[in-house]
Amino acid sequence: MFSRADVATATPERYAKQLVAHLGRKVSFSTDGGISTAMMGDATGRIIVGDGVLTLTATGSDPAAVAVVEDVLGRHLERFGARNELAVHWARGVTTRSDSSDQPSAVSPPLTLRHPPART
């Protein structure tokens, strides 16, 4: 299963750095260029810096494990970006490859999910 959220922001590098630094206290990230990757339970989360966009991905064989990555990455990014009203909207699909290459396959239409509001 694959899930992706593209979040428009003028400062994707800043938010990526903040997410990796904060979440790196609990999970180990590896960073290669503009892509930071971490295993979170039974799923993989990626933070990808783009031109005016920060892309978050979650990949795993178990929908519940993918949901954990969606929650962790999405909740923290929305909290860090609250002043700039960042909103994370996930689109789910099924991957046909184990590495997913950060692209959903045509096997299943994406399911769009709105990240729930941050807990206070």
C-alpha positions in Angstrom: 0.0 0.0 0.0 1.2 3.5 -0.9 0.1 6.9 0.4 1.3 10.3 -0.7 0.7 13.9 0.4 2.1 16.9 -1.6 2.1 20.0 0.6 2.7 23.3 -1.0 5.0 25.6 0.9 7.6 28.3 0.1 10.0 26.6 2.6 10.0 22.8 2.1 13.6 22.5 3.1 12.9 24.1 6.5 10.0 21.9 7.2 11.8 18.8 6.2 14.7 19.6 8.4 12.4 20.3 11.3 10.5 17.1 10.8 13.7 15.0 10.6 15.2 16.7 13.7 12.1 16.3 15.8 11.1 12.8 14.7 14.8 11.7 14.7 14.6 11.5 18.5 12.3 8.5 18.2 13.2 6.9 14.8 16.4 6.9 12.7 16.3 8.8 9.4 18.7 8.3 6.5 19.0 11.3 4.2 20.2 11.3 0.6 20.0 14.7 -1.0 16.4 16.0 -0.6 15.0 12.6 0.5 14.8 11.5 4.2 13.6 8.0 4.9 12.7 6.2 8.1 11.2 2.9 9.1 8.2 3.5 11.5 7.0 0.1 12.7 6.1 -2.0 9.7 6.0 0.9 7.2 8.4 3.3 5.6 8.0 7.1 5.7 9.7 9.5 3.3 10.1 13.2 3.4 10.9 14.6 0.0 11.9 18.2 -0.7 10.7 19.6 -4.0 10.5 23.0 -5.6 7.8 24.7 -3.6 6.4 21.4 -2.3 7.1 19.0 0.5 6.1 15.5 -0.3 5.4 12.9 2.4 5.0 9.2 1.5 4.1 6.1 3.5 4.7 2.6 2.1 3.9 -0.7 3.6 2.0 -4.0 3.2 -0.3 -3.3 6.1 -2.9 -0.5 6.0 -2.7 0.1 9.7 1.1 0.5 9.6 0.7 3.0 6.7 -1.9 4.9 8.7 0.6 5.3 11.6 3.1 6.9 9.2 0.4 9.1 7.8 -0.6 10.2 11.3 3.0 10.8 12.5 4.3 12.8 9.5 1.0 14.6 8.8 0.2 15.6 12.4 3.7 16.9 13.0 3.9 18.8 9.7 0.5 20.5 10.3 1.6 21.4 13.8 4.9 22.9 12.7 3.2 24.7 9.8 0.1 25.9 11.7 1.2 29.6 11.4 1.3 29.1 7.6 -1.9 27.1 7.6 -0.2 24.0 6.1 -2.7 21.2 5.5 -1.8 17.5 4.8 -4.1 15.6 2.4 -3.1 11.9 1.8 -3.9 10.0 -1.4 -3.8 6.2 -1.0 -3.1 3.7 -3.7 -1.8 0.1 -4.0 1.7 -0.4 -5.2 2.8 -3.2 -7.4 6.5 -2.9 -6.5 8.1 -3.3 -3.1 10.2 -0.1 -3.4 7.2 2.0 -4.6 9.4 4.6 -6.2 7.2 7.2 -4.5 4.6 6.8 -7.2 1.2 5.1 -6.8 0.4 2.5 -9.4 -2.6 2.3 -11.6 -3.8 -0.9 -9.9 -6.0 1.0 -7.5 -7.5 4.5 -7.7 -6.2 6.8 -5.0 -8.3 7.3 -1.9 -8.0 10.9 -0.7 -7.8 11.3 3.1 -7.7 14.5 5.1 -5.4 14.4 8.0 -7.4 14.8 11.2 -6.8 18.0 13.2 -3.8 17.9 15.5 -4.5 16.8 19.1 -4.2 19.5 21.7 
